Amino acid sequence: MEKDSSKLTAIFSSLGQQQRSTLLEFASFLMQKQQVAGDKPQVQKPENIDRPETETVVNAIKRLSKTYSMLNRKQLLDKTSVLMSAHMIEGRQSVEVIDDLEDVFSQQYEKYLQERQD
């Protein structure tokens, strides 16, 4: 989904103002058509990847990003960066940081689910 979003952003950026307006109108049309048909956005489930007994914070972020591939990484960047800094700069234990990272990803997934249920 992130690839599609990036591609769409690149296309949108390359268009003139009139074509941008047309693209937005078409996107709105598709969204309304989906709502009228009663289609709900498809919900993706997390991939089940077990947490290794020993894992670095960087590898945990990679694992969680793969586990929750449907999430927007830009929305996670701030919180993951803060936790990474707490580990690297402040010396916070990796196990604690990884626990917090798992909570962050899980909470973001809950928001993802709520957005698709409304």
C-alpha positions in Angstrom: 0.0 0.0 0.0 2.9 2.3 0.8 4.3 1.8 -2.7 1.0 2.7 -4.2 0.8 5.8 -2.1 4.3 6.9 -3.1 3.5 6.3 -6.8 0.3 8.2 -6.5 2.0 11.1 -4.8 4.7 11.2 -7.5 2.1 11.2 -10.2 0.1 13.9 -8.5 3.1 16.1 -8.0 4.0 15.9 -11.7 0.5 17.1 -12.8 -0.7 20.6 -13.5 -3.3 22.2 -11.3 -6.2 21.3 -13.6 -5.2 17.7 -13.8 -4.7 17.5 -10.0 -8.3 18.8 -9.6 -9.5 16.1 -12.0 -7.6 13.4 -10.2 -9.0 14.5 -6.9 -12.5 14.5 -8.3 -12.1 11.0 -9.7 -10.7 9.7 -6.4 -13.7 11.3 -4.6 -16.0 9.6 -7.1 -14.4 6.2 -6.5 -14.6 6.6 -2.7 -18.3 7.6 -2.9 -19.0 4.7 -5.3 -17.4 2.3 -2.8 -19.4 3.7 0.1 -22.7 3.4 -1.9 -21.9 -0.2 -2.8 -21.3 -0.9 0.9 -17.8 -2.0 0.3 -15.6 -1.6 3.3 -11.9 -1.1 2.9 -10.1 -4.4 3.1 -8.4 -5.1 6.5 -5.0 -6.7 6.4 -4.0 -8.9 9.3 -0.5 -8.7 10.8 2.0 -11.3 9.8 2.9 -13.7 12.6 6.6 -13.2 13.2 7.9 -14.5 16.5 10.2 -12.3 18.5 13.6 -13.8 18.9 15.0 -14.2 22.4 17.9 -11.8 21.5 17.1 -9.0 19.2 18.5 -5.5 18.5 16.3 -2.5 18.5 17.0 -2.0 14.8 16.0 -5.6 14.0 12.9 -5.3 16.1 11.8 -2.3 14.1 12.4 -4.2 10.9 10.5 -7.2 12.3 7.6 -5.1 13.4 7.5 -3.2 10.1 7.2 -6.5 8.3 4.7 -7.8 10.8 2.5 -4.7 10.4 3.3 -3.9 6.7 -0.2 -2.3 6.3 0.7 0.6 8.6 1.9 4.0 7.4 5.5 4.1 8.4 5.5 7.9 8.4 2.9 7.8 11.3 5.3 5.6 13.3 8.5 7.5 12.6 8.2 9.9 15.4 7.6 7.4 18.2 10.1 4.9 16.9 12.7 7.6 16.6 12.1 8.7 20.2 12.5 5.1 21.4 15.6 4.5 19.3 17.2 7.6 20.7 16.3 6.5 24.2 18.2 3.3 23.6 21.2 4.8 21.7 21.7 8.0 23.5 20.2 7.5 26.9 21.3 3.8 27.2 17.8 2.4 27.8 17.8 -1.4 27.8 16.9 -2.9 24.4 14.4 -5.3 25.9 12.4 -2.4 27.4 12.6 -0.4 24.1 11.5 -3.4 22.1 8.5 -3.9 24.4 7.5 -0.3 23.9 8.0 -0.6 20.2 5.6 -3.5 20.1 3.1 -1.5 22.0 3.4 1.4 19.6 2.9 -0.8 16.5 0.0 -2.6 18.2 -1.7 0.7 19.1 -1.2 2.0 15.6 -2.7 -1.2 14.2 -5.8 -0.7 16.5 -6.2 2.8 15.0 -5.9 1.2 11.5 -8.7 -1.2 12.4 -10.9 1.5 13.8 -10.5 3.6 10.6 -11.8 0.7 8.6 -14.8 0.0 10.8 -16.2 3.5 10.7 
